[in-house]
Amino acid sequence: MHRLFVALRPPAPVRDHLIDVMEGVDGARWQDEDQLHLTLRYIGEVERSLANDLADALQDVAMPPFEVALRGTGVFSRKGRPHTLWAGVEPQLELARLQRKIERRCQLVGIEPEHRKFMPHVTIARLNTASGPVDAFLAEHAATRFSNWQAESFGLFESHLRTGGSLYREVVDYPLFPAKQPVQERASRGPVR
């Protein structure tokens, strides 16, 4: 079984800026540099054959590169308890288009449709009941503008659970370019191993 998701990976300067704000909440489990990403579609656990079908289907996603802008922070809560701190993504038509194209490819290979609304963000910390209050952090970074970046590719990632948090490994990188570019010019893809 492979635990997969599709995401954009911010470049090093953006990741550095995100890491710079990671303080001020006691007991938060801050993400490390290798964990920072913008999820386009969580897949979950799938058999190798379906993982390979998905890897192949994602090759057909074609659109030009576009700019992504991170701004502000927020929190996801469950039953009134915060569990995730995130950096927000400014509304972006191209990002929503890319997410819809990926969703269509997922469904074409037999993956159940995603019923949750797409809420683009970059997770910066996980929280638990022992974590300190987040209000001061959110107020301090409500208007923080993180570095923008040009999204030139997206990736299929595999997640490996471990005690210190998940380890993410990109298994396939998909360059973004206009639909008119022939598919054979894309980087060669290998199966998910």
C-alpha positions as CSV (number, residue, x, y, z in Angstrom):
1,M,0.0,0.0,0.0
2,H,1.1,3.5,-0.8
3,R,-0.1,6.6,1.2
4,L,-0.2,9.4,-1.5
5,F,-1.1,13.0,-2.0
6,V,-0.6,15.6,-4.8
7,A,1.0,18.9,-3.9
8,L,2.9,22.0,-4.8
9,R,6.3,22.4,-3.0
10,P,7.3,25.9,-2.2
11,P,10.9,26.8,-3.1
12,A,13.5,27.2,-0.4
13,P,13.1,31.0,0.1
14,V,9.4,30.6,0.8
15,R,10.0,27.6,3.1
16,D,12.7,29.7,5.0
17,H,10.2,32.5,5.5
18,L,7.6,30.1,6.8
19,I,10.1,28.6,9.2
20,D,11.0,32.1,10.5
21,V,7.5,32.5,11.9
22,M,7.4,29.1,13.6
23,E,7.5,30.1,17.3
24,G,5.3,31.5,20.0
25,V,2.8,28.6,20.5
26,D,3.9,26.3,23.4
27,G,3.7,22.7,22.6
28,A,3.1,23.1,18.9
29,R,4.7,20.5,16.7
30,W,6.1,22.8,14.0
31,Q,6.6,21.3,10.6
32,D,10.1,20.9,9.4
33,E,11.4,22.2,6.1
34,D,10.8,18.9,4.3
35,Q,7.2,18.8,5.3
36,L,6.1,22.1,3.9
37,H,3.7,21.8,0.9
38,L,0.4,22.9,-0.5
39,T,-1.9,19.9,-0.9
40,L,-3.8,19.8,-4.1
41,R,-5.4,16.4,-3.5
42,Y,-5.1,13.9,-0.6
43,I,-5.3,10.4,-2.0
44,G,-4.7,8.2,1.0
45,E,-3.7,4.5,0.9
46,V,-3.9,2.8,-2.4
47,E,-2.5,-0.4,-4.0
48,R,0.5,-0.1,-6.2
49,S,-1.4,-0.7,-9.4
50,L,-3.7,2.2,-8.7
51,A,-0.8,4.4,-7.6
52,N,0.9,3.7,-11.0
53,D,-2.4,4.4,-12.9
54,L,-2.6,7.7,-11.1
55,A,1.0,8.6,-11.8
56,D,0.4,7.9,-15.5
57,A,-2.9,9.9,-15.5
58,L,-1.4,13.0,-14.0
59,Q,1.0,13.2,-16.9
60,D,-2.0,14.6,-18.9
61,V,-2.4,17.7,-16.7
62,A,-1.4,20.6,-18.9
63,M,-1.4,24.3,-18.0
64,P,1.1,27.1,-17.8
65,P,3.1,28.0,-14.7
66,F,1.4,30.5,-12.4
67,E,2.2,32.6,-9.3
68,V,1.3,31.5,-5.8
69,A,1.1,34.0,-3.0
70,L,0.9,33.0,0.7
71,R,-0.6,35.5,3.1
72,G,-1.7,35.4,6.7
73,T,-2.2,32.5,9.0
74,G,-5.2,30.6,10.4
75,V,-6.2,27.6,12.3
76,F,-8.3,24.5,11.7
77,S,-10.4,23.4,14.8
78,R,-12.4,20.3,15.7
79,K,-15.1,20.7,18.3
80,G,-13.7,24.0,19.3
81,R,-10.1,22.8,19.7
82,P,-7.4,24.0,17.4
83,H,-5.5,21.2,15.8
84,T,-3.6,22.7,12.8
85,L,-1.9,26.1,12.2
86,W,-1.6,27.1,8.6
87,A,-0.3,29.8,6.2
88,G,-3.1,31.0,3.9
89,V,-3.0,31.1,0.1
90,E,-4.4,34.2,-1.7
91,P,-7.3,33.3,-4.1
92,Q,-5.9,32.2,-7.4
93,L,-7.9,31.0,-10.4
94,E,-5.0,29.0,-11.9
95,L,-4.5,27.1,-8.6
96,A,-8.2,26.2,-8.5
97,R,-8.0,25.1,-12.2
98,L,-5.0,22.9,-11.5
99,Q,-6.8,21.4,-8.5
100,R,-9.9,20.6,-10.6
101,K,-7.7,19.0,-13.3
102,I,-6.0,16.8,-10.7
103,E,-9.3,15.8,-9.2
104,R,-10.6,14.7,-12.6
105,R,-7.6,12.5,-13.2
106,C,-8.1,11.0,-9.7
107,Q,-11.7,10.1,-10.5
108,L,-10.8,8.7,-14.0
109,V,-8.5,6.1,-12.4
110,G,-11.2,5.1,-9.9
111,I,-10.4,7.2,-6.8
112,E,-13.4,8.3,-4.9
113,P,-14.3,12.0,-5.4
114,E,-13.1,14.5,-2.8
115,H,-16.2,15.8,-1.0
116,R,-14.4,18.4,1.1
117,K,-14.1,21.9,-0.2
118,F,-10.6,22.8,-1.5
119,M,-9.0,25.1,1.1
120,P,-5.5,25.8,-0.1
121,H,-3.0,26.3,2.7
122,V,0.4,25.3,3.9
123,T,0.4,23.5,7.3
124,I,3.0,25.0,9.6
125,A,2.1,23.2,12.9
126,R,0.1,20.4,14.5
127,L,-1.5,21.1,17.8
128,N,-2.9,18.9,20.6
129,T,-4.7,19.5,23.9
130,A,-1.4,20.4,25.6
131,S,-0.5,23.1,23.0
132,G,-0.7,26.7,24.2
133,P,-3.1,29.3,23.0
134,V,-2.8,30.4,19.4
135,D,-4.6,33.8,19.5
136,A,-1.4,35.9,19.9
137,F,0.3,34.0,17.1
138,L,-2.7,34.5,14.7
139,A,-2.9,38.2,15.6
140,E,0.8,38.7,15.0
141,H,0.8,37.0,11.6
142,A,-2.7,37.8,10.3
143,A,-1.3,40.1,7.6
144,T,2.1,38.5,7.1
145,R,3.0,38.3,3.4
146,F,5.2,35.3,2.7
147,S,7.3,35.3,-0.4
148,N,5.4,34.6,-3.7
149,W,6.7,31.9,-6.0
150,Q,6.2,30.7,-9.5
151,A,4.6,27.2,-9.5
152,E,6.4,25.5,-12.3
153,S,5.5,21.9,-11.4
154,F,3.5,19.8,-9.0
155,G,4.3,16.4,-7.5
156,L,2.9,13.1,-6.5
157,F,4.1,12.5,-2.9
158,E,4.2,9.4,-0.7
159,S,3.8,9.8,3.0
160,H,5.6,7.6,5.5
161,L,4.4,7.7,9.1
162,R,7.0,8.0,11.8
163,T,7.0,9.1,15.5
164,G,8.4,12.6,14.9
165,G,5.8,13.3,12.2
166,S,5.3,12.2,8.6
167,L,8.2,11.9,6.1
168,Y,7.2,13.0,2.6
169,R,9.0,11.8,-0.5
170,E,8.2,13.1,-4.0
171,V,7.8,10.1,-6.3
172,V,7.0,12.0,-9.5
173,D,7.4,15.6,-10.5
174,Y,5.1,17.0,-13.2
175,P,6.2,20.2,-15.0
176,L,3.6,22.8,-15.8
177,F,3.4,24.0,-19.4
178,P,0.7,25.0,-21.9
179,A,-1.3,22.2,-23.5
180,K,0.3,22.6,-26.9
181,Q,3.6,21.2,-25.8
182,P,3.9,17.5,-26.9
183,V,3.7,15.0,-24.1
184,Q,6.9,13.3,-25.1
185,E,8.9,16.4,-24.1
186,R,7.9,15.9,-20.5
187,A,10.4,14.3,-18.1
188,S,10.2,10.6,-18.1
189,R,8.1,9.0,-15.3
190,G,8.8,5.9,-13.4
191,P,6.3,3.8,-11.6
192,V,5.6,4.3,-8.0
193,R,7.8,1.8,-6.2
